């Protein structure tokens, strides 16, 4: 029993260490991140949020929580898989909540897999491509007040042929050219899309 207890304690300790490293790595990258003019005001807000122990949890509503998202390119890099989000009723990129995971790149990969049904892809870069803070409306069904998503954004690209699979969170998934994707995107997502083609 003592050995099992030691193993559990060791496992908890390793998870705590990984979480601390994930948070510290994110803070360091944000401190060295080259912002656009639109993003400059976001950095101090991100760094302030990251002082909170629970900022990686979806129930941290004041002012919000860290999320991770991606743009998924096809193998040729000339199309983007867009997601018509069911609850927000608009075209978006893939992404979601960290649920306590502080390795945001891992979260971005996980959410892309879950929402697209695709696994044959890899990060174009392990570095942050874009950041954003956007308001999420209150959801009475979920008991969620209005809050903000502090979004860390990456770019992924397909490595093989695989058809997307619609999840319960989506109305539709559609491959779009950059022009078509820009036409259905708000200013924040448009900035992210344009950056994707500058990597």
GUDODREN-975575 format. One record per residue: residue number from 1; residue in one letter; x, z, y of N, C-alpha, C in turn. Coordinates in nm, 2 decimals, padded with zeros to 4 digits. Each point is the difference from the previous one (the first is absolute). Example, Ala and Ser with C-alpha at 12.3 -4.5 7.8 and 13.67 -1.06 7.14 Angstrom:
<rs>
+-----+------+--------+--------+--------+--------+--------+--------+--------+--------+--------+
| seq | type |   n_px |   n_pz |   n_py |  ca_px |  ca_pz |  ca_py |   c_px |   c_pz |   c_py |
+-----+------+--------+--------+--------+--------+--------+--------+--------+--------+--------+
|   1 |    A |  01.32 |  00.78 | -00.57 | -00.09 |  00.00 |  00.12 |  00.09 |  00.00 |  00.12 |
|   2 |    S | -00.04 | -00.07 |  00.11 |  00.09 |  00.00 |  00.11 | -00.08 |  00.08 |  00.11 |
+-----+------+--------+--------+--------+--------+--------+--------+--------+--------+--------+
</rs>
This chain:
<rs>
+-----+------+--------+--------+--------+--------+--------+--------+--------+--------+--------+
| seq | type |   n_px |   n_pz |   n_py |  ca_px |  ca_pz |  ca_py |   c_px |   c_pz |   c_py |
+-----+------+--------+--------+--------+--------+--------+--------+--------+--------+--------+
|   1 |    X |  00.08 |  00.00 | -00.12 | -00.08 |  00.00 |  00.12 |  00.09 |  00.00 |  00.13 |
|   2 |    X |  00.11 |  00.08 | -00.01 |  00.08 |  00.00 |  00.12 |  00.07 | -00.13 |  00.02 |
|   3 |    X |  00.03 | -00.08 | -00.11 |  00.06 | -00.13 |  00.02 | -00.10 | -00.09 |  00.06 |
|   4 |    X | -00.13 |  00.00 | -00.04 | -00.10 | -00.09 |  00.05 | -00.02 |  00.04 |  00.15 |
|   5 |    X |  00.00 |  00.12 |  00.03 | -00.02 |  00.04 |  00.14 |  00.11 | -00.05 |  00.09 |
|   6 |    X |  00.13 |  00.01 | -00.05 |  00.11 | -00.05 |  00.07 | -00.01 | -00.15 |  00.02 |
|   7 |    X | -00.05 | -00.08 | -00.10 | -00.01 | -00.14 |  00.01 | -00.11 | -00.04 |  00.11 |
|   8 |    X | -00.11 |  00.08 |  00.00 | -00.10 | -00.03 |  00.10 |  00.05 |  00.03 |  00.14 |
|   9 |    X |  00.07 |  00.11 |  00.01 |  00.06 |  00.04 |  00.13 |  00.10 | -00.11 |  00.05 |
|  10 |    X |  00.08 | -00.05 | -00.10 |  00.10 | -00.10 |  00.03 | -00.07 | -00.13 |  00.05 |
|  11 |    X | -00.11 | -00.04 | -00.07 | -00.08 | -00.12 |  00.03 | -00.06 |  00.02 |  00.14 |
|  12 |    X | -00.06 |  00.11 |  00.03 | -00.05 |  00.02 |  00.13 |  00.10 |  00.00 |  00.11 |
|  13 |    X |  00.12 |  00.05 | -00.03 |  00.11 |  00.00 |  00.09 |  00.05 | -00.14 |  00.03 |
|  14 |    X |  00.00 | -00.09 | -00.10 |  00.05 | -00.13 |  00.01 | -00.10 | -00.09 |  00.08 |
|  15 |    X | -00.13 |  00.03 | -00.02 | -00.11 | -00.07 |  00.08 |  00.01 |  00.04 |  00.15 |
|  16 |    X |  00.02 |  00.13 |  00.02 |  00.02 |  00.05 |  00.14 |  00.12 | -00.06 |  00.07 |
|  17 |    X |  00.11 | -00.01 | -00.08 |  00.12 | -00.06 |  00.06 | -00.03 | -00.15 |  00.03 |
|  18 |    X | -00.06 | -00.07 | -00.09 | -00.03 | -00.14 |  00.03 | -00.09 | -00.02 |  00.12 |
|  19 |    X | -00.10 |  00.09 |  00.01 | -00.09 | -00.01 |  00.12 |  00.07 |  00.02 |  00.13 |
|  20 |    X |  00.09 |  00.10 |  00.00 |  00.08 |  00.03 |  00.12 |  00.09 | -00.12 |  00.03 |
|  21 |    X |  00.06 | -00.06 | -00.10 |  00.09 | -00.12 |  00.02 | -00.09 | -00.11 |  00.06 |
|  22 |    X | -00.12 | -00.02 | -00.06 | -00.08 | -00.11 |  00.04 | -00.04 |  00.01 |  00.15 |
|  23 |    X | -00.04 |  00.12 |  00.04 | -00.03 |  00.03 |  00.14 |  00.12 | -00.02 |  00.09 |
|  24 |    X |  00.11 |  00.05 | -00.04 |  00.12 | -00.01 |  00.08 |  00.05 | -00.14 |  00.02 |
|  25 |    X | -00.02 | -00.08 | -00.11 |  00.04 | -00.14 |  00.01 | -00.09 | -00.08 |  00.09 |
|  26 |    X | -00.13 |  00.04 |  00.00 | -00.10 | -00.07 |  00.09 |  00.03 |  00.04 |  00.14 |
|  27 |    X |  00.03 |  00.13 |  00.03 |  00.03 |  00.04 |  00.14 |  00.13 | -00.07 |  00.05 |
|  28 |    X |  00.10 | -00.01 | -00.09 |  00.12 | -00.07 |  00.04 | -00.02 | -00.15 |  00.03 |
|  29 |    X | -00.08 | -00.06 | -00.09 | -00.02 | -00.15 |  00.03 | -00.09 | -00.02 |  00.12 |
|  30 |    X | -00.09 |  00.09 |  00.03 | -00.08 | -00.01 |  00.12 |  00.08 |  00.02 |  00.13 |
|  31 |    X |  00.10 |  00.09 | -00.01 |  00.09 |  00.02 |  00.11 |  00.09 | -00.12 |  00.03 |
|  32 |    X |  00.02 | -00.08 | -00.10 |  00.09 | -00.12 |  00.02 | -00.08 | -00.13 |  00.00 |
|  33 |    X | -00.13 |  00.01 |  00.00 | -00.09 | -00.12 | -00.01 |  00.00 | -00.07 |  00.13 |
|  34 |    X |  00.02 | -00.13 |  00.00 | -00.01 | -00.08 |  00.12 | -00.14 | -00.04 |  00.03 |
|  35 |    X | -00.06 |  00.06 |  00.10 | -00.14 | -00.02 |  00.03 | -00.02 | -00.13 |  00.08 |
|  36 |    X | -00.12 | -00.05 | -00.01 | -00.05 | -00.10 |  00.10 | -00.06 |  00.09 |  00.12 |
|  37 |    X | -00.03 | -00.06 |  00.11 | -00.06 |  00.07 |  00.11 | -00.13 |  00.07 | -00.04 |
|  38 |    X | -00.08 | -00.07 | -00.09 | -00.13 |  00.06 | -00.05 |  00.03 |  00.13 | -00.08 |
|  39 |    X |  00.11 |  00.01 | -00.06 |  00.03 |  00.11 | -00.09 |  00.07 |  00.12 |  00.06 |
|  40 |    X |  00.06 | -00.02 |  00.11 |  00.08 |  00.11 |  00.06 | -00.06 |  00.13 |  00.01 |
|  41 |    X | -00.13 |  00.00 |  00.04 | -00.07 |  00.13 |  00.01 | -00.03 |  00.07 | -00.13 |
|  42 |    X |  00.01 | -00.08 | -00.11 | -00.03 |  00.06 | -00.13 |  00.10 |  00.09 | -00.06 |
|  43 |    X |  00.13 | -00.03 |  00.03 |  00.11 |  00.08 | -00.06 | -00.02 |  00.15 |  00.02 |
|  44 |    X | -00.01 |  00.05 |  00.13 | -00.01 |  00.14 |  00.02 | -00.12 |  00.06 | -00.07 |
|  45 |    X | -00.11 | -00.08 | -00.01 | -00.12 |  00.05 | -00.06 |  00.02 |  00.02 | -00.15 |
|  46 |    X |  00.07 | -00.10 | -00.07 |  00.03 |  00.01 | -00.14 |  00.09 |  00.12 | -00.02 |
|  47 |    X |  00.10 |  00.02 |  00.08 |  00.10 |  00.11 | -00.02 | -00.07 |  00.13 |  00.02 |
|  48 |    X | -00.09 |  00.01 |  00.09 | -00.08 |  00.13 |  00.02 | -00.09 |  00.02 | -00.12 |
|  49 |    X | -00.06 | -00.10 | -00.05 | -00.09 |  00.02 | -00.12 |  00.08 |  00.04 | -00.12 |
|  50 |    X |  00.12 | -00.05 | -00.02 |  00.08 |  00.03 | -00.11 |  00.05 |  00.15 |  00.00 |
|  51 |    X | -00.02 |  00.07 |  00.10 |  00.03 |  00.15 |  00.00 | -00.11 |  00.07 | -00.08 |
|  52 |    X | -00.11 | -00.06 | -00.03 | -00.11 |  00.07 | -00.07 |  00.03 | -00.01 | -00.15 |
|  53 |    X | -00.02 |  00.11 | -00.07 |  00.03 |  00.00 | -00.15 | -00.10 | -00.10 | -00.07 |
|  54 |    X | -00.12 | -00.01 |  00.05 | -00.10 | -00.08 | -00.07 | -00.03 | -00.13 |  00.06 |
|  55 |    X |  00.09 | -00.06 |  00.07 | -00.02 | -00.13 |  00.06 | -00.01 | -00.11 | -00.09 |
|  56 |    X |  00.04 |  00.02 | -00.13 | -00.01 | -00.11 | -00.10 | -00.13 |  00.01 | -00.08 |
|  57 |    X | -00.09 |  00.09 |  00.04 | -00.12 |  00.02 | -00.08 | -00.12 | -00.06 |  00.09 |
|  58 |    X | -00.10 | -00.06 | -00.08 | -00.11 | -00.06 |  00.07 | -00.10 |  00.09 |  00.07 |
|  59 |    X |  00.01 |  00.13 | -00.03 | -00.09 |  00.10 |  00.07 |  00.07 |  00.06 |  00.12 |
|  60 |    X |  00.11 | -00.05 |  00.04 |  00.07 |  00.04 |  00.13 | -00.06 | -00.09 |  00.11 |
|  61 |    X | -00.10 |  00.05 |  00.07 | -00.08 | -00.09 |  00.09 |  00.04 |  00.02 |  00.15 |
|  62 |    X |  00.07 |  00.10 |  00.03 |  00.03 |  00.03 |  00.14 |  00.15 | -00.01 |  00.02 |
|  63 |    X |  00.05 | -00.11 |  00.06 | -00.07 | -00.12 |  00.04 | -00.03 | -00.11 | -00.11 |
|  64 |    X |  00.07 |  00.02 | -00.11 | -00.01 | -00.10 | -00.11 |  00.10 |  00.02 | -00.10 |
|  65 |    X |  00.03 | -00.10 | -00.08 |  00.10 |  00.01 | -00.11 |  00.08 | -00.13 | -00.02 |
|  66 |    X |  00.11 |  00.02 | -00.07 |  00.09 | -00.12 | -00.03 | -00.07 | -00.09 | -00.10 |
|  67 |    X |  00.00 | -00.13 |  00.02 | -00.04 | -00.09 | -00.10 |  00.11 | -00.11 | -00.02 |
|  68 |    X | -00.02 | -00.08 | -00.10 |  00.10 | -00.11 | -00.02 | -00.07 | -00.13 | -00.03 |
|  69 |    X |  00.05 | -00.11 |  00.05 | -00.07 | -00.12 | -00.03 |  00.10 | -00.12 | -00.01 |
|  70 |    X | -00.05 | -00.11 | -00.05 |  00.09 | -00.12 | -00.02 | -00.07 | -00.13 |  00.04 |
|  71 |    X |  00.08 | -00.10 |  00.02 | -00.05 | -00.14 |  00.00 |  00.06 | -00.06 | -00.13 |
|  72 |    X | -00.08 | -00.06 | -00.08 |  00.04 | -00.06 | -00.13 |  00.00 | -00.15 |  00.02 |
|  73 |    X |  00.12 | -00.06 | -00.01 |  00.02 | -00.14 |  00.01 |  00.00 | -00.07 | -00.14 |
|  74 |    X | -00.04 | -00.13 | -00.01 |  00.02 | -00.07 | -00.12 |  00.14 | -00.03 | -00.03 |
|  75 |    X |  00.03 | -00.06 | -00.11 |  00.14 | -00.03 | -00.04 |  00.07 | -00.09 |  00.11 |
|  76 |    X | -00.07 | -00.10 |  00.05 |  00.06 | -00.09 |  00.10 |  00.01 |  00.06 |  00.14 |
|  77 |    X | -00.07 |  00.11 |  00.02 |  00.00 |  00.07 |  00.13 | -00.08 | -00.06 |  00.11 |
|  78 |    X | -00.09 | -00.10 | -00.04 | -00.08 | -00.06 |  00.10 | -00.14 |  00.04 |  00.00 |
|  79 |    X | -00.04 |  00.10 | -00.08 | -00.14 |  00.05 |  00.00 |  00.00 |  00.15 | -00.02 |
|  80 |    X | -00.10 |  00.06 |  00.06 | -00.02 |  00.15 | -00.01 | -00.13 |  00.03 | -00.07 |
|  81 |    X |  00.01 |  00.10 | -00.09 | -00.12 |  00.04 | -00.07 | -00.07 |  00.10 |  00.09 |
|  82 |    X | -00.12 | -00.04 |  00.05 | -00.07 |  00.09 |  00.09 | -00.12 |  00.07 | -00.08 |
|  83 |    X | -00.03 |  00.12 |  00.05 | -00.10 |  00.08 | -00.07 | -00.11 |  00.03 |  00.09 |
|  84 |    X | -00.13 | -00.04 | -00.04 | -00.11 |  00.03 |  00.08 | -00.05 |  00.14 | -00.04 |
|  85 |    X |  00.03 |  00.10 |  00.08 | -00.02 |  00.14 | -00.03 | -00.15 |  00.03 |  00.00 |
|  86 |    X | -00.05 |  00.07 | -00.10 | -00.14 |  00.02 | -00.02 | -00.05 |  00.10 |  00.11 |
|  87 |    X |  00.06 |  00.12 |  00.01 | -00.05 |  00.10 |  00.09 |  00.02 | -00.03 |  00.15 |
|  88 |    X |  00.11 | -00.07 |  00.03 |  00.03 | -00.04 |  00.14 | -00.06 | -00.13 |  00.04 |
|  89 |    X | -00.04 | -00.08 | -00.10 | -00.06 | -00.13 |  00.01 |  00.08 | -00.10 |  00.09 |
|  90 |    X |  00.12 | -00.01 | -00.03 |  00.09 | -00.09 |  00.07 |  00.12 | -00.04 | -00.08 |
|  91 |    X |  00.07 | -00.11 |  00.03 |  00.11 | -00.04 | -00.07 |  00.12 |  00.08 |  00.04 |
|  92 |    X |  00.07 |  00.05 | -00.10 |  00.12 |  00.09 |  00.02 |  00.11 | -00.04 | -00.10 |
|  93 |    X |  00.12 |  00.06 |  00.02 |  00.10 | -00.01 | -00.10 | -00.02 |  00.12 | -00.10 |
|  94 |    X |  00.08 |  00.01 | -00.10 | -00.01 |  00.11 | -00.10 |  00.06 |  00.13 |  00.05 |
|  95 |    X | -00.06 |  00.11 | -00.04 |  00.06 |  00.13 |  00.03 | -00.09 |  00.11 | -00.02 |
|  96 |    X |  00.05 |  00.12 |  00.02 | -00.08 |  00.12 | -00.03 |  00.07 |  00.13 |  00.02 |
|  97 |    X | -00.06 |  00.10 | -00.05 |  00.05 |  00.14 |  00.02 |  00.12 |  00.04 | -00.09 |
|  98 |    X |  00.08 |  00.09 |  00.05 |  00.11 |  00.04 | -00.07 | -00.03 |  00.11 | -00.11 |
|  99 |    X | -00.11 |  00.07 |  00.03 | -00.05 |  00.11 | -00.10 |  00.12 |  00.09 | -00.04 |
| 100 |    X |  00.08 |  00.04 |  00.10 |  00.11 |  00.09 | -00.02 |  00.13 | -00.06 | -00.03 |
| 101 |    X |  00.00 | -00.12 | -00.04 |  00.13 | -00.07 | -00.03 |  00.07 | -00.03 |  00.13 |
| 102 |    X |  00.13 |  00.04 |  00.01 |  00.07 | -00.02 |  00.13 |  00.10 | -00.12 |  00.00 |
| 103 |    X |  00.00 | -00.07 | -00.12 |  00.08 | -00.12 |  00.00 | -00.10 | -00.11 |  00.03 |
| 104 |    X |  00.00 | -00.04 |  00.13 | -00.10 | -00.09 |  00.05 |  00.01 | -00.14 | -00.06 |
| 105 |    X |  00.12 | -00.05 | -00.03 |  00.01 | -00.13 | -00.06 | -00.06 |  00.00 | -00.14 |
| 106 |    X |  00.01 |  00.11 | -00.07 | -00.06 |  00.01 | -00.13 | -00.15 |  00.00 |  00.01 |
| 107 |    X | -00.05 |  00.06 |  00.11 | -00.15 |  00.00 |  00.02 | -00.04 | -00.14 |  00.03 |
| 108 |    X |  00.07 | -00.07 |  00.09 | -00.03 | -00.14 |  00.03 | -00.01 | -00.09 | -00.12 |
| 109 |    X |  00.09 |  00.01 | -00.09 |  00.01 | -00.07 | -00.13 | -00.13 |  00.03 | -00.08 |
| 110 |    X | -00.02 |  00.13 | -00.02 | -00.11 |  00.05 | -00.08 | -00.14 | -00.05 |  00.06 |
| 111 |    X | -00.02 |  00.01 |  00.13 | -00.12 | -00.05 |  00.06 | -00.02 | -00.15 | -00.02 |
| 112 |    X |  00.10 | -00.07 |  00.02 | -00.01 | -00.15 | -00.02 | -00.04 | -00.03 | -00.14 |
| 113 |    X |  00.06 |  00.06 | -00.10 | -00.04 | -00.02 | -00.14 | -00.14 |  00.03 | -00.02 |
| 114 |    X | -00.05 |  00.12 |  00.05 | -00.13 |  00.05 | -00.03 | -00.11 | -00.09 |  00.07 |
| 115 |    X |  00.03 | -00.05 |  00.12 | -00.10 | -00.07 |  00.08 |  00.00 | -00.15 | -00.03 |
| 116 |    X |  00.12 | -00.06 | -00.05 |  00.01 | -00.14 | -00.03 | -00.01 | -00.03 | -00.14 |
| 117 |    X |  00.03 |  00.10 | -00.09 |  00.00 | -00.03 | -00.14 |  00.13 | -00.07 | -00.05 |
| 118 |    X |  00.09 | -00.02 |  00.10 |  00.12 | -00.07 | -00.03 |  00.12 |  00.09 | -00.01 |
| 119 |    X |  00.08 | -00.03 | -00.10 |  00.13 |  00.08 | -00.02 |  00.12 | -00.08 |  00.01 |
| 120 |    X | -00.01 | -00.13 |  00.00 |  00.12 | -00.09 |  00.00 |  00.04 | -00.02 |  00.15 |
| 121 |    X |  00.06 |  00.10 |  00.06 |  00.04 | -00.02 |  00.14 |  00.12 |  00.11 |  00.02 |
| 122 |    X |  00.07 | -00.02 |  00.11 |  00.10 |  00.09 |  00.04 |  00.01 |  00.01 |  00.15 |
| 123 |    X |  00.06 |  00.11 |  00.05 |  00.02 |  00.01 |  00.14 |  00.10 | -00.11 |  00.05 |
| 124 |    X | -00.04 | -00.06 |  00.11 |  00.10 | -00.09 |  00.07 |  00.11 |  00.08 |  00.06 |
| 125 |    X | -00.03 |  00.12 |  00.04 |  00.10 |  00.09 |  00.06 | -00.05 |  00.14 | -00.03 |
| 126 |    X |  00.09 |  00.09 | -00.02 | -00.03 |  00.14 | -00.01 | -00.02 |  00.07 |  00.13 |
| 127 |    X |  00.02 | -00.07 |  00.11 | -00.01 |  00.06 |  00.13 | -00.13 | -00.02 |  00.06 |
| 128 |    X | -00.04 |  00.08 |  00.09 | -00.13 | -00.01 |  00.07 |  00.00 | -00.13 |  00.09 |
| 129 |    X | -00.11 | -00.07 | -00.01 | -00.01 | -00.12 |  00.07 | -00.09 |  00.02 |  00.13 |
| 130 |    X | -00.09 |  00.09 | -00.01 | -00.10 |  00.02 |  00.11 | -00.05 |  00.14 | -00.01 |
| 131 |    X | -00.04 |  00.06 |  00.11 | -00.08 |  00.13 |  00.00 | -00.12 | -00.02 |  00.09 |
| 132 |    X | -00.10 |  00.09 | -00.03 | -00.12 | -00.01 |  00.08 | -00.07 |  00.13 | -00.01 |
| 133 |    X | -00.08 |  00.03 |  00.11 | -00.09 |  00.11 | -00.01 | -00.14 | -00.05 |  00.04 |
| 134 |    X | -00.09 |  00.01 | -00.09 | -00.14 | -00.05 |  00.03 | -00.10 |  00.09 | -00.04 |
| 135 |    X | -00.11 |  00.00 |  00.07 | -00.11 |  00.09 | -00.02 | -00.09 | -00.04 | -00.12 |
| 136 |    X | -00.04 |  00.10 | -00.08 | -00.09 | -00.02 | -00.11 | -00.14 |  00.07 |  00.04 |
| 137 |    X | -00.11 | -00.08 | -00.01 | -00.12 |  00.07 |  00.04 | -00.05 |  00.11 | -00.10 |
| 138 |    X | -00.08 |  00.09 |  00.05 | -00.05 |  00.10 | -00.09 | -00.08 | -00.06 | -00.11 |
| 139 |    X |  00.01 |  00.07 | -00.12 | -00.07 | -00.04 | -00.12 | -00.08 |  00.12 | -00.05 |
| 140 |    X | -00.13 |  00.01 |  00.03 | -00.08 |  00.11 | -00.04 | -00.01 |  00.02 | -00.15 |
| 141 |    X | -00.01 | -00.11 | -00.07 | -00.01 |  00.00 | -00.15 |  00.12 |  00.07 | -00.06 |
| 142 |    X |  00.12 | -00.02 |  00.06 |  00.12 |  00.06 | -00.05 |  00.03 |  00.14 |  00.07 |
| 143 |    X | -00.08 |  00.03 |  00.10 |  00.03 |  00.12 |  00.08 |  00.13 | -00.01 |  00.08 |
| 144 |    X |  00.02 | -00.12 |  00.05 |  00.13 | -00.02 |  00.08 | -00.04 | -00.02 |  00.15 |
| 145 |    X |  00.07 |  00.08 |  00.09 | -00.02 | -00.03 |  00.14 |  00.08 | -00.12 |  00.04 |
| 146 |    X | -00.02 | -00.04 |  00.13 |  00.09 | -00.10 |  00.06 |  00.14 |  00.05 |  00.00 |
| 147 |    X |  00.09 | -00.09 | -00.05 |  00.14 |  00.04 |  00.00 |  00.09 | -00.12 |  00.01 |
| 148 |    X |  00.13 |  00.02 | -00.01 |  00.09 | -00.11 |  00.02 |  00.09 | -00.02 | -00.13 |
| 149 |    X |  00.03 | -00.13 | -00.03 |  00.09 | -00.03 | -00.10 |  00.14 | -00.03 |  00.07 |
| 150 |    X |  00.10 |  00.07 | -00.04 |  00.14 | -00.03 |  00.05 |  00.06 | -00.08 | -00.11 |
| 151 |    X |  00.00 | -00.14 |  00.02 |  00.03 | -00.09 | -00.11 |  00.14 | -00.05 |  00.01 |
| 152 |    X |  00.07 |  00.01 | -00.12 |  00.13 | -00.05 | -00.02 | -00.01 | -00.13 | -00.08 |
| 153 |    X |  00.06 | -00.11 |  00.05 | -00.03 | -00.13 | -00.06 |  00.12 | -00.07 | -00.06 |
| 154 |    X | -00.02 | -00.07 | -00.11 |  00.10 | -00.07 | -00.07 | -00.05 | -00.14 | -00.04 |
| 155 |    X |  00.09 | -00.08 | -00.04 | -00.04 | -00.14 | -00.05 |  00.04 | -00.02 | -00.15 |
| 156 |    X | -00.09 | -00.05 | -00.08 |  00.02 | -00.03 | -00.14 | -00.01 | -00.15 | -00.02 |
| 157 |    X |  00.06 | -00.04 | -00.11 | -00.01 | -00.15 | -00.03 | -00.02 | -00.01 | -00.15 |
| 158 |    X | -00.08 | -00.09 | -00.04 | -00.03 | -00.03 | -00.14 |  00.13 | -00.05 | -00.07 |
| 159 |    X |  00.02 |  00.04 | -00.12 |  00.11 | -00.04 | -00.08 | -00.04 | -00.08 | -00.12 |
| 160 |    X | -00.13 | -00.01 | -00.03 | -00.05 | -00.08 | -00.11 | -00.14 | -00.04 |  00.03 |
| 161 |    X | -00.06 | -00.08 | -00.10 | -00.14 | -00.05 |  00.02 | -00.10 |  00.11 | -00.06 |
| 162 |    X | -00.08 |  00.05 |  00.08 | -00.10 |  00.10 | -00.04 | -00.12 | -00.01 |  00.09 |
| 163 |    X | -00.12 |  00.00 | -00.05 | -00.12 |  00.00 |  00.07 | -00.04 |  00.13 |  00.05 |
| 164 |    X | -00.04 |  00.01 |  00.13 | -00.05 |  00.13 |  00.05 | -00.13 |  00.04 | -00.07 |
| 165 |    X | -00.02 |  00.14 |  00.00 | -00.12 |  00.05 | -00.06 | -00.07 |  00.09 |  00.10 |
| 166 |    X | -00.13 | -00.03 |  00.03 | -00.07 |  00.08 |  00.10 | -00.02 |  00.14 | -00.05 |
| 167 |    X |  00.02 |  00.09 |  00.10 | -00.02 |  00.15 | -00.03 | -00.13 |  00.04 |  00.06 |
| 168 |    X | -00.04 |  00.12 | -00.03 | -00.12 |  00.06 |  00.05 |  00.00 |  00.02 |  00.16 |
| 169 |    X |  00.12 | -00.01 |  00.05 |  00.01 |  00.03 |  00.15 | -00.01 | -00.13 |  00.08 |
| 170 |    X | -00.01 | -00.12 | -00.07 |  00.00 | -00.13 |  00.07 | -00.12 | -00.08 | -00.02 |
| 171 |    X | -00.04 | -00.08 |  00.10 | -00.10 | -00.10 | -00.01 |  00.05 | -00.13 | -00.05 |
| 172 |    X |  00.13 | -00.03 |  00.04 |  00.06 | -00.13 | -00.04 |  00.15 |  00.01 |  00.02 |
| 173 |    X |  00.07 | -00.08 | -00.08 |  00.14 | -00.02 |  00.02 |  00.03 | -00.15 |  00.02 |
| 174 |    X |  00.08 | -00.04 |  00.09 |  00.01 | -00.14 |  00.03 |  00.15 | -00.03 |  00.05 |
| 175 |    X |  00.06 | -00.10 | -00.06 |  00.13 | -00.05 |  00.05 | -00.03 | -00.08 |  00.13 |
| 176 |    X |  00.07 |  00.03 |  00.10 | -00.01 | -00.06 |  00.13 |  00.13 | -00.05 |  00.05 |
| 177 |    X |  00.00 | -00.11 |  00.08 |  00.11 | -00.04 |  00.07 |  00.03 |  00.10 |  00.12 |
| 178 |    X |  00.11 |  00.00 |  00.06 |  00.03 |  00.09 |  00.11 | -00.10 | -00.02 |  00.11 |
| 179 |    X | -00.03 | -00.13 |  00.03 | -00.10 | -00.03 |  00.10 | -00.14 |  00.06 | -00.02 |
| 180 |    X | -00.04 | -00.02 | -00.13 | -00.13 |  00.06 | -00.03 |  00.00 |  00.15 |  00.00 |
| 181 |    X |  00.11 |  00.06 | -00.05 |  00.01 |  00.15 |  00.00 |  00.00 |  00.05 |  00.14 |
| 182 |    X |  00.07 | -00.07 |  00.09 |  00.00 |  00.05 |  00.14 | -00.14 | -00.01 |  00.06 |
| 183 |    X | -00.08 | -00.10 | -00.04 | -00.13 | -00.02 |  00.06 | -00.10 |  00.11 | -00.03 |
| 184 |    X |  00.03 |  00.07 | -00.11 | -00.10 |  00.10 | -00.05 |  00.06 |  00.14 |  00.03 |
| 185 |    X |  00.12 |  00.01 |  00.06 |  00.07 |  00.13 |  00.02 | -00.01 |  00.05 |  00.14 |
| 186 |    X |  00.00 |  00.14 |  00.02 |  00.01 |  00.05 |  00.13 |  00.14 |  00.00 |  00.05 |
| 187 |    X |  00.02 |  00.05 |  00.12 |  00.13 | -00.02 |  00.06 |  00.11 |  00.07 | -00.07 |
| 188 |    X | -00.03 |  00.12 | -00.06 |  00.10 |  00.08 | -00.08 |  00.04 | -00.08 | -00.12 |
| 189 |    X | -00.09 | -00.05 | -00.08 |  00.03 | -00.07 | -00.12 |  00.07 | -00.14 |  00.03 |
| 190 |    X | -00.05 | -00.06 |  00.11 |  00.07 | -00.12 |  00.04 |  00.15 |  00.02 |  00.03 |
| 191 |    X |  00.03 |  00.11 |  00.07 |  00.14 |  00.03 |  00.03 |  00.08 |  00.01 | -00.13 |
| 192 |    X | -00.06 |  00.07 | -00.10 |  00.06 |  00.02 | -00.13 |  00.02 | -00.13 | -00.07 |
| 193 |    X | -00.10 | -00.09 |  00.00 |  00.01 | -00.13 | -00.06 |  00.11 | -00.08 |  00.06 |
| 194 |    X |  00.01 |  00.00 |  00.13 |  00.10 | -00.08 |  00.07 |  00.14 |  00.05 | -00.03 |
| 195 |    X |  00.02 |  00.14 | -00.01 |  00.13 |  00.05 | -00.04 |  00.04 | -00.04 | -00.14 |
| 196 |    X | -00.10 | -00.01 | -00.09 |  00.03 | -00.03 | -00.14 |  00.07 | -00.13 | -00.01 |
| 197 |    X | -00.03 | -00.10 |  00.09 |  00.07 | -00.13 |  00.00 |  00.12 |  00.00 |  00.08 |
| 198 |    X |  00.05 |  00.11 |  00.05 |  00.12 |  00.01 |  00.07 |  00.11 |  00.07 | -00.08 |
| 199 |    X | -00.03 |  00.05 | -00.12 |  00.09 |  00.08 | -00.08 |  00.11 | -00.09 | -00.05 |
+-----+------+--------+--------+--------+--------+--------+--------+--------+--------+--------+
</rs>
